[in-house]
Amino acid sequence: MSADDRRAQVLEIAEAMFARDGFHHVSMDDIAERAEVSKPVLYRHFPSKLDLYLAVVDRRGEALVEAVDAELALAATEDGPPGRDVIRAIFAAFVAFVEQAGETSSLLFESDVTRDQEVRGRVEMASREAAAAICRSLRDVTGLPQAQADLLAEVLVGMAQVTATSRHRPTAVDTDTAVDLVGRLAWDGVQGLIGGRTAEDDPG
């Protein structure tokens, strides 16, 4: 097995173990045993357990950002009302990511290693990048200033995370219904902002 293939194998195994048991309950010995590699080989790829954890987080984060970018690009080709498909795309992307990632999505949304500011920054990086892409689309749709679009993008990311992770509940609404329902809720609010109108602009 090549070094790149071995590294990918270790990442996949570590990802599943960290998601299931949490950072503090998984050791490098556990990962080496499960991956059937020696500890020297494991440390050659990842100098510490934290380095390995962050590599796993980055891998999941790239998948989330790719899902958001793909859905937003698709929305840009639709013929519906300006912005409606963009809003729906946000929820569709997060739901698709969680459907594909399963419990490993918790590494981004429910990490147990966030007390350290640097680590928290890495864990939250994907959500920030997704929010930045959403913000650009919101500005195109609504004409809102940057700060206001930033805030709305962060709120929509939070809504999308809740919508996506609710899929793991026993009473979960089916995927298409969940995306449509929450997308309509968000769109009803966003469409009132098209043209840059905010609450400050309404005298009543």
TIRO-2110 file (N, C-alpha, C; in Angstrom, 1 decimal):
// TIRO-2110
0.8, -1.2, 0.0, N, 1, A
0.0, 0.0, 0.0, CA, 1, A
0.9, 1.2, 0.0, C, 1, A
0.6, 2.2, -0.9, N, 2, A
1.4, 3.4, -0.9, CA, 2, A
1.2, 4.3, 0.3, C, 2, A
2.1, 5.2, 0.5, N, 3, A
2.0, 6.1, 1.7, CA, 3, A
0.7, 6.9, 1.7, C, 3, A
0.3, 7.4, 0.5, N, 4, A
-0.9, 8.2, 0.4, CA, 4, A
-2.2, 7.3, 0.7, C, 4, A
-2.2, 6.1, 0.2, N, 5, A
-3.3, 5.2, 0.5, CA, 5, A
-3.3, 4.8, 2.0, C, 5, A
-2.2, 4.6, 2.6, N, 6, A
-2.1, 4.3, 4.0, CA, 6, A
-2.6, 5.5, 4.8, C, 6, A
-2.3, 6.7, 4.4, N, 7, A
-2.7, 7.9, 5.1, CA, 7, A
-4.3, 8.0, 5.0, C, 7, A
-4.8, 7.8, 3.8, N, 8, A
-6.2, 7.9, 3.6, CA, 8, A
-7.0, 6.8, 4.5, C, 8, A
-6.4, 5.6, 4.5, N, 9, A
-7.0, 4.5, 5.3, CA, 9, A
-7.0, 4.9, 6.8, C, 9, A
-5.9, 5.5, 7.3, N, 10, A
-5.9, 5.9, 8.7, CA, 10, A
-6.9, 7.0, 9.0, C, 10, A
-7.0, 7.9, 8.1, N, 11, A
-8.0, 9.0, 8.2, CA, 11, A
-9.4, 8.5, 8.3, C, 11, A
-9.7, 7.5, 7.4, N, 12, A
-11.1, 7.0, 7.4, CA, 12, A
-11.4, 6.3, 8.7, C, 12, A
-10.4, 5.5, 9.2, N, 13, A
-10.6, 4.7, 10.4, CA, 13, A
-10.7, 5.7, 11.6, C, 13, A
-9.8, 6.6, 11.7, N, 14, A
-9.8, 7.6, 12.8, CA, 14, A
-11.1, 8.4, 12.8, C, 14, A
-11.6, 8.8, 11.6, N, 15, A
-12.8, 9.6, 11.5, CA, 15, A
-14.0, 8.8, 12.2, C, 15, A
-14.1, 7.6, 11.9, N, 16, A
-15.2, 6.8, 12.4, CA, 16, A
-15.1, 6.6, 14.0, C, 16, A
-13.8, 6.4, 14.4, N, 17, A
-13.6, 6.2, 15.8, CA, 17, A
-13.8, 7.5, 16.6, C, 17, A
-13.3, 8.6, 16.1, N, 18, A
-13.5, 9.9, 16.8, CA, 18, A
-15.0, 10.3, 16.9, C, 18, A
-15.7, 10.0, 15.8, N, 19, A
-17.1, 10.4, 15.7, CA, 19, A
-17.9, 9.5, 16.7, C, 19, A
-17.6, 8.3, 16.8, N, 20, A
-18.3, 7.3, 17.7, CA, 20, A
-18.0, 7.5, 19.2, C, 20, A
-16.7, 7.7, 19.5, N, 21, A
-16.2, 7.7, 20.9, CA, 21, A
-15.7, 9.0, 21.4, C, 21, A
-15.5, 10.0, 20.6, N, 22, A
-15.0, 11.3, 21.0, CA, 22, A
-13.5, 11.3, 21.1, C, 22, A
-12.9, 12.5, 21.0, N, 23, A
-11.5, 12.6, 21.0, CA, 23, A
-10.8, 12.0, 22.2, C, 23, A
-11.3, 12.3, 23.3, N, 24, A
-10.6, 11.9, 24.6, CA, 24, A
-10.7, 10.4, 24.9, C, 24, A
-11.6, 9.7, 24.2, N, 25, A
-11.7, 8.3, 24.5, CA, 25, A
-11.1, 7.4, 23.4, C, 25, A
-10.4, 8.0, 22.5, N, 26, A
-9.6, 7.2, 21.5, CA, 26, A
-8.2, 7.5, 21.6, C, 26, A
-7.4, 6.5, 21.6, N, 27, A
-5.9, 6.7, 21.7, CA, 27, A
-5.2, 6.4, 20.4, C, 27, A
-4.0, 6.8, 20.2, N, 28, A
-3.3, 6.4, 19.0, CA, 28, A
-3.0, 4.9, 19.0, C, 28, A
-2.9, 4.3, 20.1, N, 29, A
-2.8, 2.8, 20.2, CA, 29, A
-4.0, 2.2, 19.5, C, 29, A
-5.2, 2.7, 19.9, N, 30, A
-6.5, 2.2, 19.4, CA, 30, A
-6.5, 2.3, 17.9, C, 30, A
-6.1, 3.5, 17.4, N, 31, A
-6.2, 3.7, 15.9, CA, 31, A
-5.2, 2.9, 15.2, C, 31, A
-3.9, 2.8, 15.7, N, 32, A
-2.9, 1.9, 15.1, CA, 32, A
-3.4, 0.5, 15.0, C, 32, A
-4.0, 0.0, 16.1, N, 33, A
-4.4, -1.4, 16.1, CA, 33, A
-5.5, -1.6, 15.1, C, 33, A
-6.5, -0.7, 15.0, N, 34, A
-7.6, -0.8, 14.1, CA, 34, A
-7.1, -0.7, 12.6, C, 34, A
-6.2, 0.2, 12.4, N, 35, A
-5.6, 0.4, 11.0, CA, 35, A
-4.6, -0.7, 10.7, C, 35, A
-4.2, -1.5, 11.6, N, 36, A
-3.2, -2.5, 11.4, CA, 36, A
-1.9, -1.9, 10.9, C, 36, A
-1.5, -0.9, 11.6, N, 37, A
-0.2, -0.3, 11.3, CA, 37, A
0.6, -0.2, 12.7, C, 37, A
1.9, 0.0, 12.6, N, 38, A
2.7, 0.2, 13.8, CA, 38, A
2.6, 1.6, 14.2, C, 38, A
2.8, 1.9, 15.5, N, 39, A
2.8, 3.3, 16.0, CA, 39, A
3.8, 4.1, 15.3, C, 39, A
5.0, 3.7, 15.0, N, 40, A
6.0, 4.5, 14.3, CA, 40, A
5.4, 4.9, 12.9, C, 40, A
4.8, 4.0, 12.2, N, 41, A
4.2, 4.4, 10.9, CA, 41, A
3.1, 5.4, 11.1, C, 41, A
2.2, 5.2, 12.1, N, 42, A
1.1, 6.2, 12.4, CA, 42, A
1.7, 7.5, 12.7, C, 42, A
2.7, 7.6, 13.6, N, 43, A
3.3, 8.9, 13.9, CA, 43, A
4.1, 9.5, 12.8, C, 43, A
4.5, 8.7, 11.8, N, 44, A
5.2, 9.3, 10.7, CA, 44, A
4.2, 10.1, 9.8, C, 44, A
2.9, 9.7, 9.8, N, 45, A
1.9, 10.4, 9.1, CA, 45, A
1.3, 11.6, 9.9, C, 45, A
1.2, 11.3, 11.2, N, 46, A
0.5, 12.3, 12.1, CA, 46, A
1.3, 12.4, 13.4, C, 46, A
2.0, 13.5, 13.6, N, 47, A
2.9, 13.6, 14.8, CA, 47, A
2.2, 13.5, 16.1, C, 47, A
0.9, 13.7, 16.2, N, 48, A
0.1, 13.6, 17.5, CA, 48, A
-1.3, 13.3, 17.2, C, 48, A
-2.0, 12.9, 18.3, N, 49, A
-3.4, 12.6, 18.1, CA, 49, A
-4.2, 13.8, 17.7, C, 49, A
-3.8, 15.0, 18.2, N, 50, A
-4.5, 16.2, 17.8, CA, 50, A
-4.3, 16.5, 16.3, C, 50, A
-3.1, 16.3, 15.8, N, 51, A
-2.8, 16.5, 14.4, CA, 51, A
-3.7, 15.6, 13.5, C, 51, A
-3.9, 14.4, 14.0, N, 52, A
-4.7, 13.4, 13.3, CA, 52, A
-6.2, 13.9, 13.4, C, 52, A
-6.6, 14.3, 14.5, N, 53, A
-8.0, 14.8, 14.7, CA, 53, A
-8.3, 15.9, 13.8, C, 53, A
-7.4, 16.9, 13.7, N, 54, A
-7.6, 18.1, 12.9, CA, 54, A
-7.6, 17.7, 11.4, C, 54, A
-6.8, 16.8, 11.1, N, 55, A
-6.8, 16.3, 9.7, CA, 55, A
-8.2, 15.7, 9.3, C, 55, A
-8.7, 15.0, 10.2, N, 56, A
-10.1, 14.4, 10.1, CA, 56, A
-11.1, 15.5, 9.9, C, 56, A
-11.0, 16.5, 10.8, N, 57, A
-12.0, 17.6, 10.8, CA, 57, A
-11.9, 18.3, 9.5, C, 57, A
-10.6, 18.6, 9.0, N, 58, A
-10.5, 19.3, 7.7, CA, 58, A
-11.1, 18.5, 6.6, C, 58, A
-10.9, 17.2, 6.7, N, 59, A
-11.5, 16.3, 5.6, CA, 59, A
-13.0, 16.4, 5.6, C, 59, A
-13.6, 16.4, 6.8, N, 60, A
-15.1, 16.5, 6.8, CA, 60, A
-15.5, 17.9, 6.4, C, 60, A
-14.7, 18.9, 6.8, N, 61, A
-15.0, 20.3, 6.4, CA, 61, A
-15.0, 20.5, 4.9, C, 61, A
-14.0, 19.9, 4.3, N, 62, A
-13.9, 20.1, 2.8, CA, 62, A
-15.2, 19.5, 2.1, C, 62, A
-15.7, 18.4, 2.7, N, 63, A
-16.9, 17.7, 2.1, CA, 63, A
-18.1, 18.6, 2.3, C, 63, A
-18.2, 19.3, 3.4, N, 64, A
-19.3, 20.2, 3.7, CA, 64, A
-19.3, 21.4, 2.7, C, 64, A
-18.1, 22.0, 2.6, N, 65, A
-18.0, 23.2, 1.7, CA, 65, A
-18.3, 22.8, 0.3, C, 65, A
-17.8, 21.6, -0.1, N, 66, A
-18.1, 21.2, -1.5, CA, 66, A
-19.5, 21.0, -1.7, C, 66, A
-20.3, 20.4, -0.7, N, 67, A
-21.7, 20.2, -0.9, CA, 67, A
-22.4, 21.6, -1.0, C, 67, A
-22.0, 22.5, -0.2, N, 68, A
-22.7, 23.9, -0.3, CA, 68, A
-22.4, 24.5, -1.6, C, 68, A
-21.1, 24.5, -2.0, N, 69, A
-20.8, 25.1, -3.3, CA, 69, A
-21.5, 24.5, -4.5, C, 69, A
-21.7, 23.1, -4.5, N, 70, A
-22.3, 22.4, -5.5, CA, 70, A
-23.8, 22.8, -5.6, C, 70, A
-24.5, 22.9, -4.4, N, 71, A
-25.9, 23.2, -4.4, CA, 71, A
-26.1, 24.6, -4.8, C, 71, A
-25.3, 25.6, -4.4, N, 72, A
-25.4, 27.0, -4.7, CA, 72, A
-25.2, 27.1, -6.2, C, 72, A
-24.3, 26.4, -6.8, N, 73, A
-24.0, 26.5, -8.2, CA, 73, A
-25.2, 26.0, -9.0, C, 73, A
-25.8, 24.9, -8.5, N, 74, A
-27.0, 24.4, -9.2, CA, 74, A
-28.2, 25.3, -9.1, C, 74, A
-28.3, 26.0, -7.9, N, 75, A
-29.4, 26.9, -7.7, CA, 75, A
-29.3, 28.1, -8.7, C, 75, A
-28.1, 28.5, -9.0, N, 76, A
-27.9, 29.6, -9.9, CA, 76, A
-28.4, 29.3, -11.3, C, 76, A
-28.7, 28.1, -11.6, N, 77, A
-29.2, 27.7, -13.0, CA, 77, A
-30.7, 27.6, -13.0, C, 77, A
-31.3, 27.6, -11.9, N, 78, A
-32.8, 27.4, -11.8, CA, 78, A
-33.5, 28.7, -12.3, C, 78, A
-34.8, 28.5, -12.7, N, 79, A
-35.6, 29.6, -13.2, CA, 79, A
-36.6, 30.1, -12.3, C, 79, A
-36.6, 29.7, -11.0, N, 80, A
-37.6, 30.2, -10.1, CA, 80, A
-37.4, 31.6, -9.6, C, 80, A
-38.2, 32.1, -8.7, N, 81, A
-38.0, 33.5, -8.2, CA, 81, A
-36.6, 33.7, -7.7, C, 81, A
-36.0, 34.8, -7.9, N, 82, A
-34.7, 35.1, -7.5, CA, 82, A
-34.5, 34.8, -6.0, C, 82, A
-33.6, 34.0, -5.7, N, 83, A
-33.3, 33.7, -4.3, CA, 83, A
-33.9, 32.5, -3.7, C, 83, A
-35.1, 32.1, -4.2, N, 84, A
-35.8, 31.0, -3.6, CA, 84, A
-35.0, 29.7, -3.6, C, 84, A
-34.4, 29.5, -4.8, N, 85, A
-33.6, 28.2, -5.0, CA, 85, A
-32.3, 28.3, -4.2, C, 85, A
-31.8, 29.5, -4.1, N, 86, A
-30.6, 29.7, -3.3, CA, 86, A
-30.8, 29.3, -1.8, C, 86, A
-32.0, 29.8, -1.3, N, 87, A
-32.3, 29.4, 0.1, CA, 87, A
-32.5, 27.9, 0.3, C, 87, A
-33.2, 27.3, -0.6, N, 88, A
-33.5, 25.9, -0.6, CA, 88, A
-32.2, 25.1, -0.7, C, 88, A
-31.2, 25.6, -1.5, N, 89, A
-30.0, 24.9, -1.7, CA, 89, A
-29.2, 24.8, -0.4, C, 89, A
-29.3, 25.9, 0.4, N, 90, A
-28.5, 25.8, 1.7, CA, 90, A
-28.9, 24.6, 2.5, C, 90, A
-30.2, 24.4, 2.7, N, 91, A
-30.7, 23.3, 3.5, CA, 91, A
-30.4, 22.0, 2.8, C, 91, A
-30.6, 22.0, 1.5, N, 92, A
-30.3, 20.7, 0.7, CA, 92, A
-28.9, 20.3, 0.9, C, 92, A
-27.9, 21.3, 0.9, N, 93, A
-26.5, 21.0, 1.0, CA, 93, A
-26.2, 20.3, 2.4, C, 93, A
-26.7, 20.9, 3.4, N, 94, A
-26.4, 20.4, 4.8, CA, 94, A
-27.0, 19.1, 5.0, C, 94, A
-28.2, 18.9, 4.5, N, 95, A
-28.9, 17.6, 4.7, CA, 95, A
-28.1, 16.5, 3.9, C, 95, A
-27.7, 16.9, 2.6, N, 96, A
-27.0, 15.9, 1.8, CA, 96, A
-25.7, 15.5, 2.5, C, 96, A
-25.0, 16.5, 3.1, N, 97, A
-23.7, 16.3, 3.8, CA, 97, A
-23.9, 15.3, 4.9, C, 97, A
-25.0, 15.5, 5.7, N, 98, A
-25.2, 14.7, 6.9, CA, 98, A
-25.6, 13.3, 6.4, C, 98, A
-26.4, 13.2, 5.4, N, 99, A
-26.9, 11.9, 4.9, CA, 99, A
-25.6, 11.1, 4.4, C, 99, A
-24.7, 11.8, 3.8, N, 100, A
-23.5, 11.1, 3.4, CA, 100, A
-22.5, 10.8, 4.5, C, 100, A
-22.3, 11.7, 5.4, N, 101, A
-21.3, 11.6, 6.5, CA, 101, A
-21.8, 10.8, 7.6, C, 101, A
-23.1, 10.7, 7.8, N, 102, A
-23.6, 9.9, 9.0, CA, 102, A
-23.2, 10.6, 10.3, C, 102, A
-22.8, 9.7, 11.3, N, 103, A
-22.4, 10.3, 12.6, CA, 103, A
-21.1, 11.0, 12.5, C, 103, A
-20.3, 10.9, 11.5, N, 104, A
-19.1, 11.7, 11.4, CA, 104, A
-19.3, 13.2, 11.2, C, 104, A
-20.6, 13.6, 10.8, N, 105, A
-20.9, 15.0, 10.8, CA, 105, A
-20.8, 15.7, 12.1, C, 105, A
-20.9, 14.9, 13.2, N, 106, A
-20.7, 15.4, 14.5, CA, 106, A
-19.4, 16.0, 14.8, C, 106, A
-18.4, 15.6, 14.0, N, 107, A
-17.0, 16.2, 14.2, CA, 107, A
-17.0, 17.7, 13.9, C, 107, A
-18.0, 18.1, 13.0, N, 108, A
-18.1, 19.6, 12.7, CA, 108, A
-19.1, 20.3, 13.6, C, 108, A
-20.2, 19.6, 13.9, N, 109, A
-21.4, 20.2, 14.5, CA, 109, A
-21.4, 20.0, 16.0, C, 109, A
-20.8, 18.9, 16.6, N, 110, A
-20.9, 18.6, 18.0, CA, 110, A
-19.5, 18.2, 18.5, C, 110, A
-18.4, 18.8, 18.1, N, 111, A
-17.1, 18.4, 18.5, CA, 111, A
-16.9, 18.5, 20.0, C, 111, A
-16.2, 17.5, 20.6, N, 112, A
-15.9, 17.6, 22.0, CA, 112, A
-14.6, 18.2, 22.3, C, 112, A
-13.9, 18.8, 21.3, N, 113, A
-12.6, 19.4, 21.5, CA, 113, A
-12.7, 20.8, 21.0, C, 113, A
-13.4, 21.7, 21.8, N, 114, A
-13.5, 23.1, 21.4, CA, 114, A
-13.1, 24.1, 22.5, C, 114, A
-12.5, 23.6, 23.5, N, 115, A
-12.1, 24.6, 24.6, CA, 115, A
-10.9, 25.4, 24.1, C, 115, A
-10.0, 24.8, 23.4, N, 116, A
-8.8, 25.5, 22.8, CA, 116, A
-9.3, 26.3, 21.7, C, 116, A
-8.9, 27.6, 21.7, N, 117, A
-9.4, 28.5, 20.7, CA, 117, A
-9.0, 28.1, 19.3, C, 117, A
-7.7, 27.7, 19.2, N, 118, A
-7.2, 27.3, 17.8, CA, 118, A
-7.9, 26.1, 17.3, C, 118, A
-8.2, 25.1, 18.2, N, 119, A
-8.9, 23.9, 17.7, CA, 119, A
-10.3, 24.3, 17.4, C, 119, A
-11.0, 25.1, 18.2, N, 120, A
-12.3, 25.5, 17.9, CA, 120, A
-12.4, 26.2, 16.5, C, 120, A
-11.4, 27.0, 16.2, N, 121, A
-11.3, 27.7, 14.9, CA, 121, A
-11.3, 26.7, 13.8, C, 121, A
-10.5, 25.7, 13.9, N, 122, A
-10.4, 24.7, 12.9, CA, 122, A
-11.8, 23.9, 12.7, C, 122, A
-12.4, 23.6, 13.8, N, 123, A
-13.6, 22.9, 13.8, CA, 123, A
-14.7, 23.7, 13.1, C, 123, A
-14.7, 25.0, 13.4, N, 124, A
-15.7, 25.9, 12.9, CA, 124, A
-15.4, 26.5, 11.5, C, 124, A
-14.2, 26.1, 11.0, N, 125, A
-13.8, 26.7, 9.7, CA, 125, A
-14.7, 26.4, 8.5, C, 125, A
-15.2, 25.2, 8.5, N, 126, A
-16.0, 24.8, 7.3, CA, 126, A
-17.4, 25.6, 7.4, C, 126, A
-17.9, 25.7, 8.6, N, 127, A
-19.2, 26.5, 8.7, CA, 127, A
-19.0, 27.9, 8.3, C, 127, A
-17.8, 28.5, 8.7, N, 128, A
-17.5, 29.9, 8.3, CA, 128, A
-17.4, 30.0, 6.8, C, 128, A
-16.7, 29.0, 6.1, N, 129, A
-16.6, 29.1, 4.7, CA, 129, A
-17.9, 28.9, 4.0, C, 129, A
-18.7, 28.0, 4.5, N, 130, A
-20.1, 27.9, 4.0, CA, 130, A
-20.9, 29.1, 4.1, C, 130, A
-20.8, 29.8, 5.3, N, 131, A
-21.5, 31.0, 5.5, CA, 131, A
-21.0, 32.1, 4.6, C, 131, A
-19.7, 32.1, 4.3, N, 132, A
-19.2, 33.2, 3.4, CA, 132, A
-19.8, 33.0, 2.0, C, 132, A
-19.9, 31.7, 1.5, N, 133, A
-20.5, 31.5, 0.2, CA, 133, A
-21.9, 31.8, 0.2, C, 133, A
-22.6, 31.5, 1.3, N, 134, A
-24.1, 31.9, 1.4, CA, 134, A
-24.2, 33.4, 1.4, C, 134, A
-23.3, 34.1, 2.1, N, 135, A
-23.4, 35.5, 2.2, CA, 135, A
-23.3, 36.2, 0.9, C, 135, A
-22.4, 35.7, 0.0, N, 136, A
-22.2, 36.2, -1.3, CA, 136, A
-23.5, 36.1, -2.1, C, 136, A
-24.2, 34.9, -2.0, N, 137, A
-25.4, 34.7, -2.7, CA, 137, A
-26.5, 35.6, -2.1, C, 137, A
-26.6, 35.7, -0.8, N, 138, A
-27.6, 36.6, -0.2, CA, 138, A
-27.4, 38.0, -0.7, C, 138, A
-26.2, 38.5, -0.8, N, 139, A
-26.0, 39.9, -1.2, CA, 139, A
-26.5, 40.1, -2.7, C, 139, A
-26.2, 39.0, -3.5, N, 140, A
-26.7, 39.1, -4.9, CA, 140, A
-28.2, 39.2, -4.9, C, 140, A
-28.9, 38.4, -4.0, N, 141, A
-30.3, 38.3, -4.1, CA, 141, A
-31.0, 39.5, -3.4, C, 141, A
-30.5, 39.9, -2.3, N, 142, A
-31.2, 40.9, -1.5, CA, 142, A
-30.7, 42.4, -1.6, C, 142, A
-29.4, 42.5, -2.0, N, 143, A
-28.8, 43.8, -2.0, CA, 143, A
-28.4, 44.3, -0.6, C, 143, A
-28.5, 43.5, 0.4, N, 144, A
-28.1, 43.9, 1.7, CA, 144, A
-26.6, 44.2, 1.9, C, 144, A
-26.3, 45.1, 2.8, N, 145, A
-24.9, 45.4, 3.0, CA, 145, A
-24.2, 44.2, 3.6, C, 145, A
-22.9, 44.2, 3.6, N, 146, A
-22.1, 43.1, 3.9, CA, 146, A
-22.4, 42.6, 5.4, C, 146, A
-22.4, 43.5, 6.3, N, 147, A
-22.5, 43.0, 7.7, CA, 147, A
-23.9, 42.4, 7.9, C, 147, A
-24.9, 42.9, 7.3, N, 148, A
-26.3, 42.3, 7.5, CA, 148, A
-26.4, 41.0, 6.8, C, 148, A
-25.8, 40.8, 5.6, N, 149, A
-25.8, 39.6, 4.9, CA, 149, A
-24.9, 38.5, 5.7, C, 149, A
-23.8, 39.0, 6.3, N, 150, A
-23.0, 38.1, 7.1, CA, 150, A
-23.9, 37.5, 8.2, C, 150, A
-24.6, 38.3, 8.9, N, 151, A
-25.4, 37.9, 10.0, CA, 151, A
-26.5, 36.9, 9.6, C, 151, A
-27.2, 37.2, 8.5, N, 152, A
-28.2, 36.3, 8.0, CA, 152, A
-27.6, 35.0, 7.5, C, 152, A
-26.4, 35.0, 6.9, N, 153, A
-25.8, 33.8, 6.5, CA, 153, A
-25.5, 32.9, 7.7, C, 153, A
-25.0, 33.5, 8.8, N, 154, A
-24.7, 32.7, 10.0, CA, 154, A
-26.0, 32.1, 10.5, C, 154, A
-27.0, 32.8, 10.5, N, 155, A
-28.3, 32.3, 11.0, CA, 155, A
-28.8, 31.1, 10.2, C, 155, A
-28.7, 31.3, 8.9, N, 156, A
-29.1, 30.2, 8.0, CA, 156, A
-28.3, 29.0, 8.1, C, 156, A
-27.0, 29.1, 8.4, N, 157, A
-26.1, 28.0, 8.6, CA, 157, A
-26.6, 27.3, 9.9, C, 157, A
-26.9, 28.0, 10.9, N, 158, A
-27.4, 27.4, 12.1, CA, 158, A
-28.7, 26.6, 11.9, C, 158, A
-29.6, 27.2, 11.2, N, 159, A
-30.9, 26.6, 10.8, CA, 159, A
-30.6, 25.3, 10.0, C, 159, A
-29.7, 25.4, 9.1, N, 160, A
-29.3, 24.2, 8.2, CA, 160, A
-28.7, 23.1, 9.0, C, 160, A
-27.9, 23.4, 10.0, N, 161, A
-27.3, 22.4, 10.8, CA, 161, A
-28.4, 21.7, 11.6, C, 161, A
-29.3, 22.4, 12.2, N, 162, A
-30.4, 21.8, 13.0, CA, 162, A
-31.2, 20.9, 12.1, C, 162, A
-31.6, 21.5, 10.9, N, 163, A
-32.4, 20.7, 10.0, CA, 163, A
-31.7, 19.4, 9.6, C, 163, A
-30.4, 19.5, 9.3, N, 164, A
-29.7, 18.3, 8.9, CA, 164, A
-29.5, 17.3, 10.0, C, 164, A
-29.2, 17.7, 11.2, N, 165, A
-28.9, 16.8, 12.2, CA, 165, A
-30.2, 16.2, 12.8, C, 165, A
-31.3, 16.8, 12.6, N, 166, A
-32.6, 16.3, 13.0, CA, 166, A
-33.0, 15.0, 12.3, C, 166, A
-32.3, 14.8, 11.2, N, 167, A
-32.5, 13.6, 10.4, CA, 167, A
-32.2, 12.3, 11.2, C, 167, A
-31.4, 12.4, 12.2, N, 168, A
-31.0, 11.2, 13.0, CA, 168, A
-32.0, 10.9, 14.0, C, 168, A
-33.0, 11.7, 14.3, N, 169, A
-34.0, 11.4, 15.3, CA, 169, A
-35.0, 10.3, 14.8, C, 169, A
-35.5, 9.5, 15.7, N, 170, A
-36.4, 8.4, 15.3, CA, 170, A
-37.7, 9.0, 14.6, C, 170, A
-38.1, 10.2, 15.0, N, 171, A
-39.4, 10.7, 14.4, CA, 171, A
-39.0, 11.7, 13.3, C, 171, A
-37.9, 11.6, 12.6, N, 172, A
-37.4, 12.6, 11.6, CA, 172, A
-38.4, 12.7, 10.5, C, 172, A
-38.6, 13.9, 10.0, N, 173, A
-39.3, 14.1, 8.8, CA, 173, A
-38.4, 13.7, 7.6, C, 173, A
-39.0, 13.2, 6.5, N, 174, A
-38.2, 12.7, 5.4, CA, 174, A
-37.4, 13.8, 4.8, C, 174, A
-36.4, 13.5, 4.1, N, 175, A
-35.4, 14.5, 3.6, CA, 175, A
-36.0, 15.6, 2.8, C, 175, A
-36.8, 15.2, 1.7, N, 176, A
-37.3, 16.2, 0.8, CA, 176, A
-38.3, 17.1, 1.6, C, 176, A
-39.1, 16.6, 2.5, N, 177, A
-40.1, 17.4, 3.2, CA, 177, A
-39.4, 18.3, 4.1, C, 177, A
-38.3, 17.9, 4.8, N, 178, A
-37.5, 18.7, 5.7, CA, 178, A
-36.9, 19.9, 5.0, C, 178, A
-36.3, 19.6, 3.8, N, 179, A
-35.7, 20.7, 3.0, CA, 179, A
-36.7, 21.7, 2.6, C, 179, A
-37.8, 21.2, 2.1, N, 180, A
-38.9, 22.0, 1.5, CA, 180, A
-39.5, 22.9, 2.7, C, 180, A
-39.8, 22.3, 3.8, N, 181, A
-40.4, 22.9, 4.9, CA, 181, A
-39.6, 24.1, 5.4, C, 181, A
-38.4, 23.8, 5.8, N, 182, A
-37.5, 24.8, 6.4, CA, 182, A
-37.1, 25.8, 5.3, C, 182, A
-36.9, 25.4, 4.1, N, 183, A
-36.5, 26.3, 3.0, CA, 183, A
-37.6, 27.3, 2.8, C, 183, A
-38.9, 26.9, 2.9, N, 184, A
-40.0, 27.8, 2.7, CA, 184, A
-40.1, 28.8, 3.9, C, 184, A
-39.8, 28.3, 5.1, N, 185, A
-39.8, 29.2, 6.3, CA, 185, A
-38.8, 30.3, 6.1, C, 185, A
-37.6, 29.9, 5.7, N, 186, A
-36.5, 30.9, 5.5, CA, 186, A
-36.8, 31.8, 4.4, C, 186, A
-37.3, 31.3, 3.3, N, 187, A
-37.5, 32.1, 2.1, CA, 187, A
-38.6, 33.1, 2.4, C, 187, A
-39.6, 32.8, 3.1, N, 188, A
-40.7, 33.7, 3.5, CA, 188, A
-40.1, 35.0, 4.2, C, 188, A
-39.0, 34.8, 5.0, N, 189, A
-38.4, 35.9, 5.6, CA, 189, A
-37.4, 36.6, 4.7, C, 189, A
-36.6, 35.9, 3.9, N, 190, A
-35.6, 36.5, 3.1, CA, 190, A
-36.2, 37.3, 2.0, C, 190, A
-37.3, 36.8, 1.4, N, 191, A
-37.8, 37.6, 0.3, CA, 191, A
-38.3, 39.0, 0.7, C, 191, A
-38.6, 39.2, 1.9, N, 192, A
-39.0, 40.5, 2.4, CA, 192, A
-37.8, 41.5, 2.4, C, 192, A
-36.6, 40.9, 2.3, N, 193, A
-35.4, 41.8, 2.3, CA, 193, A
-34.9, 42.1, 1.0, C, 193, A
-35.5, 41.5, -0.1, N, 194, A
-35.0, 41.8, -1.4, CA, 194, A
-35.0, 43.3, -1.7, C, 194, A
-33.9, 43.7, -2.2, N, 195, A
-33.8, 45.2, -2.5, CA, 195, A
-33.1, 45.9, -1.4, C, 195, A
-32.7, 45.1, -0.3, N, 196, A
-32.0, 45.8, 0.7, CA, 196, A
-32.8, 46.3, 1.8, C, 196, A
-34.1, 46.1, 1.9, N, 197, A
-35.0, 46.6, 2.9, CA, 197, A
-34.8, 45.8, 4.2, C, 197, A
-34.6, 46.5, 5.3, N, 198, A
-34.5, 45.9, 6.6, CA, 198, A
-35.5, 46.4, 7.6, C, 198, A
-35.5, 45.9, 8.8, N, 199, A
-36.5, 46.4, 9.7, CA, 199, A
-36.3, 47.9, 10.0, C, 199, A
-35.1, 48.4, 9.9, N, 200, A
-34.9, 49.8, 10.2, CA, 200, A
-35.5, 50.7, 9.2, C, 200, A
-35.8, 50.1, 8.0, N, 201, A
-36.4, 50.9, 6.9, CA, 201, A
-37.9, 51.0, 7.0, C, 201, A
-38.5, 50.1, 7.9, N, 202, A
-40.0, 50.1, 8.0, CA, 202, A
-40.5, 51.0, 9.1, C, 202, A
-41.2, 52.0, 8.9, N, 203, A
-41.6, 52.9, 10.0, CA, 203, A
-42.5, 52.3, 10.9, C, 203, A
-43.3, 51.3, 10.5, N, 204, A
-44.2, 50.6, 11.4, CA, 204, A
-43.6, 49.4, 12.0, C, 204, A
END
